[in-house]
């Protein structure tokens, strides 16, 4: 099997993130598991932090931690931008945590198949 480079891994993360529907969210770990690298949730987070460099938009605001907490909010140029982007999609948030997280959670493994 060909070893995956950081750049190819990040590109794969971006491809999955671009498939997250409007008004839904997923987690770093769910993307990692879908890509067959279950223990690399942190690398997915690093990819999201660098997603602004992509020519094609990546909806990084739709990727949160496994509990629905907006852990990536500090990388959006202001403390409330991630929250505002999610709220503009109809997602309710209290104290930096998504309300009804389980209901709007988008699992790429289930939605896209493996």
N, C-alpha and C positions, 0 to 999 in steps of 0.2 A: 504494500500500500504506500502511495506517495505521501511523504510527510507534508502536513499542512503548514504553511508559513503564517506568520501573524497577519500579513496583508490579505491572504486568501481567507483566513478565518474571519477577519473583520468584514470583508466583502460578503461572506456568507451570512454573517449577523445582519448586515444592512439589508440584504435581500429578504430575509425573514421579517425584519422590522417593517419594511415597506408594505408587507402584506397584512399588517394589523389593521383591522377595519376601524373606521371613524367611530368614536364612542366606546371603544373596547381597549383593554390593556392586557399586557402579558408581563412576565417576570424575566429577569436576567437568567435565572435557572431554567425556565421553560424553554428559552431559546437555546441555551447550552445543551440541554437534553435532546432537543429536536435535532441539533447538529451532531449528535453522537458524542458529545464531550461534556457529559453530565457534571463533572467537577470544575467546569470552567466558567461558572457564572460571573466571577470577578473579571475575567477577560471580556465577557459580553459587556460588562459595565465600562471597561476601558474603551471598547469599541464605540459605545454610545457617547462617551466623552469626546471622542474624536470625530463623531459623525458630522459635525458642522463643516468639515473639510470636503465633504462629498459634493460633486456637481449636481447629482440627483438627490433631492430632499429625502431625509430619513426622519420619520416621526419618533424621535428618541423620547419625546415626552410620554409616549404610550408604553414605555418600559419602566417598570418599578420593581421594588424588591418583592420577595415571596409573600409578604404580609400586606402588600398594597400601600406601603409607605413610599413617599416621594424622595427616595434617598439621592437621586440624581439632580435635585433641584438647584444645587449650587453651581451647576455647570451650564445654566441657562442665562447667564448675564445679569441675573437679578433674582432675588429670593422667591418671587411669586410668579415668574413667567411660566414655569412648568405647570403650576397649579392653574393659572389662567387659561393656558392652552387646553388643558383637560376639561376645565369647567365650560369652555366654549364648545366642547363636544358633548355637553350634557352630563358630564361625570361629576358627582357630588364628592366633595372633599372636606374633611374636618381635621384640624390639627395635623396637616400634611399626610393624612391617611385617606385612602379611597373608601367611601361608604359603599356597601354592597359589592365589595371586591369580587367575591365568588361569582356573583351574577354576571358581571361584565368581563370576567377573566376570559381571555382568548388563549387557548392552549394549542400551539402550532402542531403538536403531535396528534391531537385529535382532529383539528380543523384541516390540516394539510396531509395527514397520514405520514407514515414513515417509509 
